[in-house]
Amino acid sequence: MVVAASKATKLLEGPLFWFASAKLLVYGVWTTLYDDFAAVVIDSGTALLIVALLHAIRRDPAWRWMAGGVAVAVAGALVQALRLAPHPGFNHNDLYHVIQIAAMWLFYRGAQRLA
């Protein structure tokens, strides 16, 4: 997402490509050596922050959709972190993934505006 957002906004394309590559390498090593969910939170959180910032800076036609997608994704992460479960048969992980579907739809709608 970081590389795609940098290409779409034409901001820091080279540096963000290398940053995303290094971030992927660090993530791969971290998750290979440690069974720690913090890696997922840090990796996803930094990617979402960069995507939101790039589109907000550029104020392109997609920026509100992308910012909305980031906000919904963060809400989903909070639901999961707080272990909010509306029903024993529909736990916090289930709810998180439903919320992420909404976030992905917002990202998709934003990407449509870039074409």
C-alpha positions as CSV (number, residue, x, y, z in Angstrom):
1,M,0.0,0.0,0.0
2,V,2.9,2.4,0.8
3,V,4.4,1.9,-2.7
4,A,1.1,2.2,-4.4
5,A,0.2,5.4,-2.5
6,S,3.6,6.9,-3.3
7,K,3.2,6.2,-7.0
8,A,-0.4,7.4,-7.1
9,T,0.4,10.6,-5.3
10,K,3.8,11.0,-7.0
11,L,5.4,11.8,-3.7
12,L,8.7,10.3,-2.5
13,E,8.4,7.3,-4.9
14,G,12.0,6.2,-4.7
15,P,12.6,6.7,-1.0
16,L,9.2,5.1,0.0
17,F,9.9,2.1,-2.3
18,W,13.2,1.5,-0.4
19,F,11.5,2.2,3.0
20,A,8.7,-0.3,2.2
21,S,11.3,-2.8,1.1
22,A,13.3,-2.4,4.3
23,K,10.1,-2.5,6.4
24,L,9.1,-5.8,4.7
25,L,12.5,-7.3,5.4
26,V,12.4,-6.2,9.1
27,Y,8.9,-7.6,9.4
28,G,9.9,-10.9,7.8
29,V,12.9,-11.3,10.2
30,W,10.9,-10.2,13.2
31,T,8.0,-12.6,12.6
32,T,10.4,-15.4,11.8
33,L,12.2,-15.0,15.1
34,Y,9.4,-13.9,17.4
35,D,5.8,-14.9,17.8
36,D,4.7,-11.3,18.6
37,F,1.5,-9.7,17.3
38,A,3.1,-6.3,17.9
39,A,4.9,-6.7,14.6
40,V,1.6,-6.8,12.8
41,V,0.3,-3.7,14.6
42,I,3.5,-1.7,13.9
43,D,3.8,-2.8,10.3
44,S,0.1,-2.1,9.5
45,G,0.0,1.1,11.5
46,T,3.0,2.7,9.8
47,A,1.7,1.7,6.4
48,L,-1.8,3.1,7.1
49,L,-0.3,6.3,8.5
50,I,1.9,6.8,5.4
51,V,-1.0,6.1,3.0
52,A,-3.2,8.6,4.8
53,L,-0.5,11.3,4.9
54,L,0.4,11.0,1.3
55,H,-3.1,11.4,0.1
56,A,-3.9,14.1,2.6
57,I,-0.8,16.1,1.5
58,R,-1.7,15.7,-2.2
59,R,-5.4,16.3,-1.7
60,D,-6.1,14.2,-4.7
61,P,-9.6,13.0,-5.6
62,A,-9.1,9.9,-3.5
63,W,-7.8,11.4,-0.2
64,R,-11.1,11.4,1.7
65,W,-11.8,7.8,0.7
66,M,-8.3,6.7,1.7
67,A,-8.5,8.6,5.0
68,G,-11.9,7.0,5.6
69,G,-10.4,3.6,4.9
70,V,-7.6,4.2,7.4
71,A,-10.0,5.4,10.0
72,V,-12.2,2.3,9.6
73,A,-9.2,0.0,9.6
74,V,-8.0,1.7,12.9
75,A,-11.5,1.2,14.3
76,G,-11.3,-2.5,13.4
77,A,-7.9,-2.8,15.1
78,L,-9.4,-1.2,18.3
79,V,-12.3,-3.7,18.2
80,Q,-9.8,-6.5,18.1
81,A,-7.5,-5.1,20.7
82,L,-10.4,-4.5,23.1
83,R,-11.7,-7.9,22.3
84,L,-15.2,-6.6,21.6
85,A,-17.5,-9.5,20.7
86,P,-21.2,-8.9,20.1
87,H,-22.0,-12.6,20.5
88,P,-20.2,-15.8,21.7
89,G,-20.6,-17.1,18.1
90,F,-19.2,-13.9,16.6
91,N,-16.1,-13.0,18.4
92,H,-13.7,-10.0,18.1
93,N,-11.8,-11.5,15.3
94,D,-14.9,-12.1,13.3
95,L,-16.1,-8.5,13.9
96,Y,-12.6,-7.2,13.0
97,H,-12.7,-8.9,9.6
98,V,-16.1,-7.5,8.8
99,I,-14.9,-4.0,9.7
100,Q,-11.8,-4.6,7.5
101,I,-14.1,-5.4,4.6
102,A,-15.6,-2.0,5.0
103,A,-12.1,-0.4,5.1
104,M,-11.1,-2.3,1.9
105,W,-14.2,-1.1,0.2
106,L,-13.2,2.5,1.1
107,F,-9.7,2.0,-0.2
108,Y,-11.1,0.5,-3.4
109,R,-13.4,3.5,-3.9
110,G,-10.5,5.8,-3.4
111,A,-8.3,3.9,-5.9
112,Q,-11.1,4.2,-8.5
113,R,-10.7,8.0,-8.3
114,L,-7.1,7.8,-9.1
115,A,-7.6,6.0,-12.5
